[in-house]
Amino acid sequence: MGVTPKIAPSMLSSDFANLASEAQRMLHFGADWLHMDIMDGHFVPNLTIGAPVIESLRKHTKGYLDCHLMVTNPLDYVEPLAKAGASGFTFHVETSKDNWEELIQRIKSHGMTPGVALKPGTPIEEVYPLVEAGNPVEMVLVMTVEPGFGGQKFMPEMMDKVRILRKKYPSLDIEVLIKKFIQIGLMVV
């Protein structure tokens, strides 16, 4: 089975006062997905959007809302984000070591696509059980910067993780954050 690249611009770089028009502009220029960075101020120091913003944006777009949760307890967000209209729900492996099976099941039961992210310092092997499970995640987000802050320098050595994943799982969706002028999440599916 082949893979098709998708472009998923990070909406964190948007003008939040005009988020709906920014989303439409990204989709008009060829974005496949809209990457929504959700931060709780605990897992990462910054605080960003949550379910109310996703719900408001959903009223203005049918685009795929790729929600990346940089939060301490992702289970708390499954139902609110599903009700808000999230399409994808990507949680961090670092926050889900004890409950990832339940988390994946809940994400899928609420009609969203589950994904897992890992920070630059987390060994790639930590996501293998989630990809190989009977009820697996469907995407892995390889962080090429530390989560929680914009404007960081791209860490090219993280591309080794992408190469390892692609070799081991040829049909897996792999998302990589690429930074050049604006934040863009490149889905290397």
Helices and strands as residue ranges (DSSP letters): E 6-9, G 11-13, G 16-18, H 19-28, E 33-39, H 51-58, E 64-70, G 74-77, H 78-84, E 88-92, G 93-95, H 100-109, E 113-118, G 124-127, H 128-132, E 139-142, G 156-158, H 159-168, E 173-179, E 183-187
